[in-house]
């Protein structure tokens, strides 16, 4: 179920990238400089890449591996993308 919800959120972000956190509260002059579609695609692709780990989690023999695959790896990938976008923000300017 987690993988399905995760994938649905990824689809939503791909279609409506302006709903991502922080974008709507950003001043208008800064919003005009950012290519939000490009960021939305990166975040969405990363979420889709994390979904197979969540799908494989029930096959793990221990609870630790189960939680790592279900939540740890997908959320870790998303956190890495958030850091990347903040550090390399020039790549996402119009």
N, C-alpha and C positions, 0 to 999 in steps of 0.2 A: 504494500500500500504506500509506503514511504517513497519508493521509486516512481510510482505513478503520480503522486502529488508533486514530487520534485520535478518531474518532466512537465507537468501542467504549469507549474510556476515558470519553468524555462520558456515554454511556449508563450505565456503571458508577457514575460519580459521581452521576448523577441518582437511581439506585436506592439507592445506599449512600453518602450524603453524609458519614456519620460516619467514613469511611475517609480523608478528606482530611488532609493533613499538619497536624500541630499540634493537631488536635481531640482525639485520643485521649490525648495527653500533658498536656492542660490539666486543671487541678484541677476536681473535680466541681462545686464551687460556681460556677465560671465557665461550665462546660458547660451548666448549667441555665439560664443567662441568655441563651444564644445560640440563635437560630433557625437551626439547621444546615441544615434543609430549604430555606430561602430562599437561603442562601449556595450550597448545592449546585445549585439551579436556575440561579442567576446564572452560576456557573462552567460548568455544562453548556451553557447557552445560548450563552455566549461561545465555548466550544470548537466547538459546531456552526456558529457564525457564521464561525469560522476555517477550517473544513474546505473550503469552496469554493476558497479561495486555494491550498490544497495540491493540489486537483484540477486547477486551471488551470496549475500550475507547469510541467508538461511542454511546454506550448505556448510557453514563453518562449524567445526566440532566444539569450540569453546565460546563462552559468552564474550570474552575479550575480543576475539577475532570477529565475532558477529557484530559487536558495536563499532569496531574499527571500520569495517566495511560498510555498515549501514549508515553511520553518521560521520565518523572521523575523516575518512578520505574525501567524500563529496564536499563536506564543509571546509576541510583543509584546502581543497582545490579552489573553492570559492573565495576563501580568505586570501590565498596567494594572488588571485586575480585582482581582488580589491587593493592589495598592496601595490601590485604592478601598475594598475591604473593611476593610483595616487602618485607613485614615484615617477612614472614615465608619462605624465599627463600631456606633454607636448605632442605625443604621437596621436592623441585624440582631439586635437584642436582642428578647427576648420581651416 
